[in-house]
């Protein structure tokens, strides 16, 4: 048991949890994509540099989507080269083959496709059925793997959908299995509207394991709409998941799901993991300072409780 430092929790390890967790930082992409005012590319690049300086090893940089769909990310061709030299992994989203072409042309070595577990969200997000979306992703994944590029498969609406309600576990398992069979190296299970609870998380992870999906290939991506993101994360850790998506300062939501609030704040996650004695390699003080800096650029305080507690931000 470690003696607590000022601004750090006492480390009291719990049995049955991973010794180390890799944080997949999504603040620069998922966190900023909903901002109404365009964030200058220089600010985005500095944000990513500062995040890299905290010890984070995976920082999702941008998305190569058509600019009319997500105007905030229209600067992908300018942003990626500005940060490509950083000594961290910089995954990017590629919705289709054109997006993959753009990413590969800039030297991206980690890409992600974005699928849905529900028909309603697939229609809203991609204007396709679930099966049509999977068919669109198949050549993207195949080509990426042929180039020895790491592929992540995001799966949204794994627990609840604003149009369809609760999502049956077998449906999620089916789409996960399809993405894995397609060639995805990693699957990120998204609680897009934040309705999951720990028992639901455990049930889904158990079903995935029974379907032959290795827990080592899984990540979790929780939103904190109902204040459940950390408890859901702990449930996932107890099932062996060791990759957790989070957004610096709790930035972000989903432009196609109006009830989606911010992502799990990276600082809140790091505070919990440090308290459990789990290694992340992240300097919490630097991370808080980075989120305070970004919040100043956005003109509002960070919603992260840990950022507020450690930085004394105005409420």
Secondary structure by P-SEA (a helix, b strand, c coil): cccccccccccccccccccbbbbbccccccccccccccccaaaaaaaaaaaaaacccccccccccccccccccccccccccccccccbbbbbbbccaaaaaaaaaacccbbbbbbbccaaaaaaaccccaaaaaaaaaaaaaaaaaabbbbbbbbcccccccccccccaaaaaaaaaaaaaacccbbbbccccccccaaaaaaaaaaaaaaccccccbbbbbbcccccaaaaaaaaaaacccbbbbbccbbbbbcccccccccccaaaaaaaaaaacccccccaaaaaaaaaaaaaaaccccccaaaaaaacccc
